[in-house]
Amino acid sequence: MRQVILSLLMFSVNLSFSQIPVLKNPGIPSAKHYTITDRLDSGEWVTTDIKISLVDEVGKKHYKVIINEGSYFLNDIDLNFDDLTSISERRTSIKDNSLVENYAYKGDNTVYYFYREKGIDKNFKVSDNNIYSRYAYFVSFQGFPFAVGKTVYFRTYMYEYGDAVNMKLSCIDTTKVDVKAGSFDCYKLELCVTGWLSAFAPRKFYLYFDKEAPHQFVKYEEKAEDGKWIANELIKVDC
């Protein structure tokens, strides 16, 4: 999912639809662990562990999300408690313990961003705080205002290409989804780039979340270049 979106978003845009975060915590528990199938950028499939824990520091709550992509990458993410926007994120290579990517929102309309592949190590000015991490979509999207026909607009940081990018997330249907973890009645969400940039990045991505709050992630789908559908699916949930 991440590399496909990255490969499409090679242009930047300065327009912002809202400075107010559009997702709200639906009651994500203080501790949760689940596993999914995950297709890496290399095309390899791994079992990815996602662990969520509630942290309370001097009365201020946030979620710590640890995403372990097999023996390849470790993502350490902090999300705001109320709106699930990104506070910080570190992506590390497990093989050599090297830092691959680092994002931190400083709270003063400034973010720090490091991206090893492109040699970026600098601060960026941002116009809003309605920014959601692409690595944490499976968690943050639990805060969507679930109902068929609902749509929200937000931004995902893509500072390796110069800016944050405007995204559109819509609930287009309800459907039953069968995965290894079981059968779920789900909301189907459609994710895409929006605005003039969509002319260069027209592809759409689909995510399925349990209809019952707090809306557990169940499945993700994208169409590969050969026309075949690729799916990441829920394997097991441990609360």
C-alpha positions in Angstrom: 0.0 0.0 0.0 2.7 2.5 1.0 4.9 2.1 -2.0 2.0 2.2 -4.5 0.7 5.5 -3.0 4.3 6.9 -2.9 4.8 6.1 -6.6 1.7 7.9 -7.5 2.2 11.1 -5.4 5.2 12.6 -7.1 3.7 16.1 -7.2 2.9 18.5 -4.4 -0.1 20.7 -3.7 -0.5 23.6 -1.3 -4.3 23.6 -1.0 -5.9 22.3 2.2 -9.5 21.4 2.7 -9.6 21.8 6.4 -7.3 22.7 9.3 -9.5 20.7 11.7 -8.8 16.9 12.1 -11.6 15.0 10.5 -11.4 11.6 12.3 -12.4 11.0 15.9 -11.4 8.2 18.3 -14.3 5.6 18.3 -13.2 4.1 21.6 -10.1 2.2 20.6 -9.1 0.2 23.7 -6.1 0.9 25.8 -4.3 -2.3 24.6 -4.8 -4.3 21.4 -2.8 -6.6 19.3 -3.6 -8.0 15.9 -1.9 -9.6 12.9 -2.4 -9.1 9.2 -1.0 -10.4 5.9 1.2 -7.7 4.4 2.7 -7.4 0.9 5.9 -5.4 1.1 7.2 -3.0 -1.5 9.6 -5.8 -2.7 6.6 -8.0 -3.5 7.3 -10.4 -0.6 4.5 -11.4 1.8 5.0 -11.3 5.5 2.9 -11.5 8.7 2.7 -8.0 10.2 2.0 -7.5 13.9 0.2 -4.3 15.0 0.3 -3.4 18.7 -1.7 -0.5 20.2 -1.2 0.8 23.7 -2.6 3.9 25.5 0.0 6.1 27.0 -0.8 8.8 29.7 2.0 11.3 30.2 1.2 13.9 32.8 -2.5 13.7 32.1 -2.1 13.9 28.3 -3.1 10.7 26.5 -1.8 9.4 23.2 -1.6 6.0 21.4 1.6 4.2 20.8 1.4 2.0 17.7 4.1 -0.5 17.0 3.9 -2.1 13.5 6.4 -5.0 13.0 6.6 -6.0 9.3 8.1 -9.5 9.6 11.9 -9.3 9.9 12.1 -6.2 7.6 10.7 -3.0 9.1 9.6 -1.6 12.5 7.3 1.4 12.6 7.0 3.2 15.9 4.1 5.7 15.8 2.5 8.1 18.2 -1.1 9.2 17.5 -3.2 11.9 19.2 -5.8 10.3 21.5 -8.8 12.4 20.3 -8.4 12.6 16.5 -5.7 10.0 15.7 -3.6 12.5 13.8 0.2 11.8 13.6 2.4 13.1 16.4 5.5 11.3 15.4 6.7 8.2 13.5 10.0 6.3 13.1 10.5 3.6 10.5 13.6 1.4 11.1 15.2 -1.4 9.1 15.2 -4.5 11.4 18.1 -6.1 9.5 20.7 -3.4 10.4 18.7 -1.2 12.9 19.2 1.8 10.6 16.7 4.7 10.5 14.7 4.8 7.2 12.2 7.6 7.9 11.4 9.9 10.7 8.4 12.3 11.1 7.6 14.6 14.0 5.0 17.3 14.4 6.3 20.0 16.7 3.0 21.8 17.3 4.1 25.2 16.0 3.1 24.7 12.4 6.5 22.9 11.9 7.3 19.3 11.2 10.7 17.6 11.2 11.2 15.1 8.5 14.0 12.6 7.7 14.0 10.4 4.6 17.2 8.4 4.1 16.6 7.4 0.5 16.4 11.0 -0.7 18.8 12.5 1.8 16.1 14.7 3.4 16.8 15.9 7.0 15.0 19.2 7.6 12.1 21.1 9.1 9.0 21.9 7.0 6.3 24.6 7.6 2.7 23.2 7.5 -0.6 25.1 7.1 -2.7 22.8 9.2 -2.7 19.8 11.6 -5.2 17.7 9.7 -2.4 15.3 8.8 -2.6 11.5 9.0 0.2 9.0 8.6 0.0 6.6 5.7 1.7 4.0 7.9 -1.1 4.2 10.5 -4.1 4.2 8.1 -5.3 0.8 9.5 -5.6 2.4 12.9 -6.5 6.0 12.2 -9.3 5.2 9.8 -11.2 3.5 12.6 -12.2 7.0 13.5 -14.1 7.6 10.2 -17.7 8.8 10.7 -19.0 5.5 9.4 -22.2 5.7 7.3 -22.6 5.0 3.6 -22.2 8.3 1.7 -20.0 9.9 4.2 -16.8 11.6 2.9 -13.8 13.3 4.7 -10.8 15.1 3.4 -7.4 15.1 5.1 -3.7 15.3 4.3 -1.0 12.7 4.3 2.6 13.9 4.6 4.7 13.3 1.5 7.6 15.6 2.3 10.0 13.4 0.3 8.2 15.0 -2.6 8.0 18.5 -1.0 4.6 18.7 0.8 1.6 17.0 2.3 -1.0 15.7 -0.1 -4.8 16.0 -0.1 -6.7 12.8 0.2 -10.3 11.8 0.0 -11.9 8.9 2.0 -15.5 7.9 1.4 -17.8 5.1 2.7 -19.3 3.6 -0.4 -20.9 0.4 0.7 -21.5 -2.3 3.4 -20.6 -5.9 2.7 -19.7 -9.2 4.4 -16.0 -10.0 4.3 -14.5 -13.4 5.0 -10.8 -13.5 6.1 -8.7 -15.9 8.1 -9.8 -14.2 11.4 -13.5 -14.9 10.5 -16.5 -13.3 8.9 -17.3 -9.6 9.4 -20.0 -7.3 8.4 -18.0 -4.3 7.2 -18.1 -0.8 5.9 -16.2 -0.4 2.6 -14.1 2.7 2.3 -12.6 4.2 -0.9 -9.3 6.1 -0.6 -7.9 8.3 -3.4 -6.0 11.5 -4.1 -8.2 14.5 -4.7 -8.0 17.9 -6.3 -6.1 18.6 -9.5 -3.5 16.1 -8.4 -5.9 13.2 -9.0 -5.3 13.7 -12.7 -1.8 12.3 -12.2 -2.8 9.8 -9.4 -6.2 8.3 -10.4 -5.9 5.0 -8.7 -8.3 4.0 -5.9 -7.7 1.9 -2.8 -10.3 0.0 -0.7 -10.3 -0.6 3.0 -12.8 -2.7 5.0 -13.6 -2.1 8.7 -15.9 -4.0 11.1 -19.3 -2.3 11.4 -19.2 -2.7 15.1 -17.4 0.0 17.1 -14.4 0.5 17.5 -14.3 -0.7 13.9 -11.5 -3.2 13.7 -9.5 -3.2 10.4 -10.4 -6.3 8.3 -9.1 -6.0 4.8 -7.3 -3.7 2.3 -7.4 -4.1 -1.5 -5.5 -2.5 -4.4 -5.3 -3.4 -8.1 -1.8 -4.3 -9.3 -0.4 -3.1 -12.6 -1.2 -6.6 -14.1 -4.9 -6.0 -13.2 -4.9 -8.5 -10.4 -6.3 -7.6 -7.0 -3.9 -7.6 -4.0 -5.3 -7.9 -0.5 -3.9 -7.5 3.0 -6.2 -9.4 5.4 -6.8 -9.7 9.1 -5.4 -13.0 10.5 -6.0 -12.8 14.2 -7.0 -10.3 17.0 -5.7 -10.5 20.6 -7.2 -7.9 22.9 
